[in-house]
Amino acid sequence: MDNSGGRRAGGRQWRFGPNDVLAGSATVSIREVLGRVMANIQEDGPRPVIPLGHGDPSVFPCFRTTPVAGDAVVSAVRSAKYNCYAPTIGVLPARCAIAEYLSLDLPYKLSPDDIFLTGGCTQAIEVIISVLSRPGANILLPRPGFPFYESRCAFSGLEVRHFNLVPERSWEVDLEAVEALADENTVAMVVINPGNPCGSVFTYQHLAKVAETASKLGIMVIADEVYDHLTFGENPFVPMGVFGEVVPVLTLGSISKRWVVPGWRLGWIAISDPNGVLKETKIVDGILNFLNISSDPATFIQGAIPHIIEFTKDDFFNKIIDLLRQTADMCYEKIKEIECITCPHKPEGSMFVMVKLNLSHLEDINDDVDLCHKLAKEESVIIAPGSALGMKNWLRITFAIDPSSLEDGLDRLKSFCQRHAKQNK
Ligand SMILES: *Cc1c(COP(=O)(O)O)cnc(C)c1O
């Protein structure tokens, strides 16, 4: 489309059109892809829609957040202390509480000045990609990954290079690929742990190698830890910041996933960098300056944070973890029964699993996108096609829904696959 000379509409020549990046397909998002899958749902079908596409279990009563969190928000609102604009980096008590919360798992202490509040982890990503986008620079992103990174990079003009996560090695980072991809213009690599979309949880040893590699290359690590502590396998959650002495780390997080309140829009950037490299290289100034020209999370949510962090009981976290373990197990076992789908690695964290499609077992399915569209149409089950995450003919399934709906959804997936199976393979 030509954006240079305006557009004709309604018999007139108009002088405006959208930004070229936003007019093209460079910013295709998972939301948009799922929207296209959803469009295949038969209106007023006999069965409820089973959403295995996105990771927002907040609608299910079994995943409801702790009353502690709701009470904290209510008292923050009632106190009338948070009707004001917040400071650019967030209110001090919230930054203190988050610094303490994150320091529990670190060999050094974060200060409140290391914490910047953002509108969810989403805005944290926006901030850091914007800050790093210098002409000619490039960033290393995981494949499969979280496509919001690609979209933000496209919008900011930051070149993306992909390294693979290796399914046969518990989805670990292909570190040789990282070394081969990096050059003098590489600024950072992104590590999402616990992993979306793979459900992987990296070991201490693997994270140590990631840190050494990044340090050798002279790049920082952006650690997306939005699923912090949501682990239910053998590997415990280890924050990347543990290696902050080896390599500067920017830790991104939020309350969206662990507290199951993605609509509250509270996240953070933490400077996990005891050597002060990010300050010296002016990255911290860049973050501050970017936040000065963007909007903040609602002040009353910021006001509620200290109470939410201090008073949420382990019972609540354990209940969510037990539920995720149960649904992840069920998902893994049920996928095993489906001939055309294989799961290379049992999920141990986050809310997702990546599974591989074997098209040679299927009769009239062209690819992952085709399968997702037909599955939505015939079975009212929503699954994200892997191609939206850089993995054609894979599927991303979320198991973070109530167990009986999950069972129903996977049974429907199975009967769909049986119905479309090749008769004589
Ligand atoms: C959900 C998610 C985010 C966004 O988190 P919000 O706090 O809801 O903005 C960022 N990164 C990954 C990997 C996610 O899965």
The ligand as an SDF file (V2000), in Angstrom:
LIG
                    3D

 15 15  0  0  0  0  0  0  0  0999 V2000
    2.2860  -13.1990   29.8580 C   0  0  0  0  0  0  0  0  0  0  0  0
    3.6890  -12.8950   29.4400 C   0  0  0  0  0  0  0  0  0  0  0  0
    4.1930  -11.5830   29.4610 C   0  0  0  0  0  0  0  0  0  0  0  0
    3.3210  -10.4050   29.7550 C   0  0  0  0  0  0  0  0  0  0  0  0
    3.0150  -10.3100   31.0970 O   0  0  0  0  0  0  0  0  0  0  0  0
    1.9710   -9.2240   31.6490 P   0  0  0  0  0  0  0  0  0  0  0  0
    2.4140   -8.9730   33.0350 O   0  0  0  0  0  0  0  0  0  0  0  0
    0.6160   -9.8270   31.5590 O   0  0  0  0  0  0  0  0  0  0  0  0
    2.0810   -8.0040   30.7920 O   0  0  0  0  0  0  0  0  0  0  0  0
    5.5200  -11.3830   29.1440 C   0  0  0  0  0  0  0  0  0  0  0  0
    6.3220  -12.4100   28.8030 N   0  0  0  0  0  0  0  0  0  0  0  0
    5.8700  -13.6810   28.7340 C   0  0  0  0  0  0  0  0  0  0  0  0
    6.8060  -14.7740   28.3410 C   0  0  0  0  0  0  0  0  0  0  0  0
    4.5360  -13.9600   29.0310 C   0  0  0  0  0  0  0  0  0  0  0  0
    4.0730  -15.2130   28.9200 O   0  0  0  0  0  0  0  0  0  0  0  0
  1  2  1  0
  2  3  1  0
  2 14  2  0
  3  4  1  0
  3 10  2  0
  4  5  1  0
  5  6  1  0
  6  7  2  0
  6  8  1  0
  6  9  1  0
 10 11  1  0
 11 12  2  0
 12 13  1  0
 12 14  1  0
 14 15  1  0
M  END
$$$$
